[in-house]
Amino acid sequence: MKVLFILNDPPYGTERCYNGVRLANAMVRKDPAAEITVFLMADAVGCARKGQKTPEGYYNLEHMLTRFTTGEHTLLLCGMCMDARGLAIDDVIAGARRSSMEELAAATLEADKVLVF
């Protein structure tokens, strides 16, 4: 099964990205063979920023996404969204890849399920 997650919100302030990444990681654990792609766009590209410092006991999206990318799953970041926020590829975690609206369109058409957070 191919599942595409599209995340839009900033990494902190709402819990949409947190919940989207939690679900993506849970699906990876439940079915490691599933092809899961997480596409970060708009303010969500900040979820993949390296060096996040969060209070003790608070979730950290950098760590959660690093866990997600350790498998065969795909983490894509909207390139235009990165540019608009001054985020370079060297600023993001290993395993994240700069992407485009064209690649998102292709992933959407190929996916069996699309979940938007």
C-alpha positions in Angstrom: 0.0 0.0 0.0 1.2 3.5 -0.8 0.3 6.2 1.7 1.0 9.9 1.3 1.0 12.3 4.2 0.8 16.1 3.4 1.7 18.3 6.4 1.1 22.1 6.3 1.3 23.5 9.8 4.3 24.8 11.7 6.2 22.3 13.8 5.1 23.7 17.1 2.0 25.8 18.2 -0.5 23.3 16.9 -0.2 19.5 17.1 -1.2 18.7 13.5 2.3 17.9 12.4 3.0 16.0 15.6 0.0 13.9 15.1 0.7 13.3 11.4 4.2 12.2 12.1 3.0 10.0 15.0 0.6 8.3 12.6 3.2 7.9 9.9 5.6 6.3 12.4 2.8 4.0 13.7 2.0 2.9 10.2 5.7 2.1 9.6 5.7 -0.1 12.7 2.5 -1.8 11.8 3.4 -2.5 8.2 7.2 -2.0 7.4 6.5 -3.0 3.8 4.1 -0.1 3.2 5.4 2.7 1.0 4.9 5.8 3.1 5.8 9.3 2.0 5.6 12.4 4.2 5.5 15.7 2.2 6.2 18.9 4.2 4.9 22.1 2.8 4.3 25.7 3.9 5.4 26.1 7.5 5.7 22.4 8.0 9.1 22.4 6.3 10.4 23.6 9.6 9.7 20.2 11.1 12.8 18.8 9.4 15.1 21.6 10.6 18.3 20.2 12.3 19.2 21.3 15.8 15.7 21.7 17.3 15.8 22.4 21.1 12.6 21.6 22.9 11.8 21.6 26.6 12.5 18.4 28.6 9.5 16.1 28.2 8.2 17.9 25.1 8.0 16.2 21.7 10.7 16.9 19.1 9.8 16.7 15.5 13.4 16.5 14.4 13.8 13.3 16.4 10.5 11.9 15.2 11.2 12.5 11.5 14.8 11.1 11.9 13.2 7.9 13.2 10.8 7.9 10.2 13.7 8.3 7.7 15.7 5.4 9.1 13.7 3.0 7.0 12.8 2.9 3.3 10.3 5.7 3.6 10.4 9.0 1.9 10.5 12.5 3.4 10.0 15.3 0.9 10.1 19.1 1.5 8.5 21.7 -0.8 11.4 23.5 -2.4 9.6 26.8 -2.9 8.4 26.7 0.8 12.0 26.1 1.9 13.2 29.1 -0.2 10.5 31.3 1.2 11.6 30.5 4.8 15.4 30.7 4.1 15.8 27.0 4.7 18.7 25.3 2.8 19.1 21.6 2.3 22.1 21.7 4.7 19.7 23.0 7.4 17.5 19.9 7.4 17.9 16.3 8.7 19.6 13.6 6.8 17.1 11.6 4.8 15.0 14.7 3.9 14.9 15.6 0.2 14.0 18.9 -1.5 11.0 18.3 -3.8 8.5 20.1 -6.0 4.8 20.5 -6.6 5.2 18.2 -9.7 6.6 15.5 -7.5 3.8 16.0 -5.0 1.3 15.7 -7.8 2.8 12.4 -9.0 2.9 11.0 -5.4 -0.7 12.0 -4.9 -1.8 10.2 -8.1 0.2 7.1 -7.2 -1.0 6.9 -3.6 -3.7 4.5 -2.4 -4.4 6.9 0.5 -3.7 10.6 1.0 -3.9 12.1 4.5 -3.6 15.8 5.0 -2.7 17.5 8.3 
